């Protein structure tokens, strides 16, 4: 059976390389309910501090997943209750079949590898869920050798990184409501980039 993966990062310390073309506005989200709906607003400071700096991290997961033949489903903004009870975060969505344990661990480490490439470091505390996933898969709570392998994979995809983070910026800056719904894997969120837009960036990657 295909395996679905969701990766996310609560990332507030590093300065993102995603440059906003204008001052960030609050993000307006709409949660449809039976016969009505609920507005959810994320203030501009939260978006700049938490959401924008995680763009490279999630792009790293997506690019590594595609490198190993996965189907990339999107990058979403959504709730992750098992990681954090409050707030919303970016999530990389992808699906793969028959990956070896080593490959799964490399893709899990690829978000932090992207942070190292783009920021010079990564925050181990904020990437702790990826490390927990690696421990569950490999039986060892260690980033290596997967972090080094992930960096080697990602260094050949600079143009793809630029394309994905640019589209994420444009989506975050877009006016209007973003409608929440059920994401692949069952969580609640909204797709900022869908499969078609990611594949337009990734091409033959």
C-alpha positions in Angstrom: 0.0 0.0 0.0 1.2 3.5 -0.7 2.6 5.4 2.3 1.5 9.0 2.9 3.9 11.3 4.7 3.4 14.8 6.2 6.3 16.8 7.5 6.1 20.1 9.3 8.3 22.6 11.2 7.6 25.2 13.8 10.4 27.5 12.8 10.8 30.9 14.4 14.5 31.6 14.8 16.1 31.6 11.4 15.7 34.4 9.0 14.0 33.2 5.8 15.4 33.7 2.4 11.9 34.2 1.1 11.7 37.9 0.5 8.2 39.4 0.8 7.4 41.9 -2.0 5.2 43.9 0.4 4.4 44.1 4.1 2.8 41.0 5.2 -0.9 41.2 6.0 -2.9 38.9 8.3 -3.9 35.6 6.7 -7.6 35.2 6.5 -8.8 31.6 6.6 -12.4 30.3 6.3 -13.6 27.0 7.9 -16.8 25.9 6.3 -19.3 24.5 8.7 -22.8 23.0 8.2 -24.9 25.9 7.0 -22.3 28.5 8.0 -18.6 29.0 8.6 -15.9 30.3 10.9 -13.3 32.9 10.2 -9.7 32.3 11.5 -7.2 35.1 11.2 -3.4 34.7 11.7 -1.8 38.0 12.5 1.0 39.3 10.3 3.6 38.9 13.0 2.9 35.2 13.4 3.0 34.7 9.6 6.4 36.5 9.3 7.9 34.9 12.5 6.6 31.3 12.2 5.2 30.5 8.7 7.5 32.3 6.3 10.8 31.0 7.8 9.7 27.4 7.3 9.4 27.7 3.6 12.9 26.3 2.8 12.4 23.5 5.3 9.3 22.2 3.7 10.7 22.7 0.2 13.6 20.5 1.3 11.2 17.7 2.2 9.3 18.1 -1.1 12.5 18.1 -3.3 14.1 15.2 -1.6 10.8 13.2 -1.7 10.5 13.9 -5.5 14.2 13.0 -6.0 13.4 9.5 -4.7 10.4 9.1 -6.9 7.6 10.1 -4.6 4.4 11.8 -5.7 4.3 15.3 -4.2 0.8 16.3 -3.2 1.4 19.9 -2.0 2.5 22.3 0.6 -0.2 23.1 3.0 -1.0 25.4 5.9 -2.8 23.5 8.7 -3.2 22.3 12.2 -0.8 19.7 13.6 -2.4 18.7 17.0 0.1 15.9 17.7 3.0 18.3 17.5 1.6 21.6 18.7 -1.9 22.3 20.1 -1.9 26.0 19.1 -1.2 27.6 15.8 -0.9 26.6 12.2 2.2 25.5 10.4 3.4 24.6 6.9 3.3 21.0 6.0 5.0 19.1 3.1 2.6 16.4 1.7 3.9 13.5 -0.4 3.3 9.9 -1.1 5.7 7.0 -1.8 5.8 3.3 -2.2 8.4 0.8 -1.2 11.0 3.2 0.2 13.9 1.7 2.1 14.4 2.9 5.7 17.5 4.8 4.7 15.6 6.7 2.0 12.7 7.6 4.4 15.2 8.9 6.9 17.0 11.0 4.3 13.7 12.6 3.3 12.9 13.3 7.0 16.3 14.9 7.4 15.9 17.0 4.2 14.1 19.9 5.9 16.9 20.5 8.3 19.4 19.9 5.5 17.7 22.7 3.6 18.0 25.0 6.6 21.7 24.3 6.8 22.2 25.1 3.1 20.1 28.3 3.2 20.7 29.6 6.8 24.0 27.9 7.8 22.3 26.0 10.7 19.1 24.4 11.9 17.2 24.5 15.2 17.3 21.0 16.6 14.5 21.8 19.1 12.1 22.9 16.4 13.0 20.0 14.1 12.5 17.5 16.9 9.5 15.8 15.3 11.6 14.9 12.2 14.2 13.4 14.5 11.5 11.4 16.3 10.4 10.1 13.0 13.9 9.1 12.1 14.2 7.3 15.5 11.0 5.4 14.9 12.2 4.3 11.4 15.9 3.5 12.2 15.8 2.7 15.9 18.4 5.4 16.6 18.0 9.0 17.7 20.6 10.4 15.4 20.6 12.8 12.4 23.6 11.2 10.8 24.3 9.8 8.3 20.9 11.1 6.9 21.5 14.8 7.3 24.7 14.7 5.3 23.1 12.6 2.6 20.1 14.9 2.4 22.4 17.9 1.9 24.1 16.1 -1.0 20.8 15.4 -2.6 19.5 19.0 -2.2 22.5 20.9 -3.5 21.6 20.0 -7.1 18.2 21.7 -6.9 18.8 25.4 -6.4 16.5 26.5 -9.1 13.7 24.3 -7.8 14.1 25.8 -4.3 13.8 29.3 -5.7 10.7 28.4 -7.7 8.9 26.7 -4.8 9.7 29.4 -2.2 8.7 32.2 -4.7 5.3 30.5 -5.2 4.9 30.1 -1.5 5.5 33.8 -1.0 3.0 34.7 -3.7 0.4 32.4 -2.1 1.0 33.9 1.4 0.7 37.4 0.0 -2.4 36.8 -2.0 -5.5 38.7 -0.9 -8.8 37.0 0.0 -9.8 34.0 2.1 -8.0 30.6 2.1 -10.6 27.9 2.5 -9.8 25.1 5.0 -10.7 21.5 4.2 -9.5 18.0 4.7 -5.9 17.4 3.6 -4.3 14.2 2.4 -3.7 12.3 5.6 -6.8 13.6 7.4 -5.6 16.9 8.9 -7.5 20.2 8.5 -5.7 22.8 6.4 -5.5 24.5 3.0 -3.2 23.9 0.2 -0.9 26.8 -0.6 0.8 24.9 -3.4 -0.9 22.0 -5.1 0.6 19.1 -7.0 0.4 20.8 -10.3 2.2 24.0 -9.1 4.9 22.0 -7.4 5.5 19.9 -10.5 5.8 23.0 -12.6 8.8 23.9 -10.4 10.2 20.5 -10.1 10.0 19.5 -13.8 11.9 16.3 -14.3 13.4 16.4 -10.8 
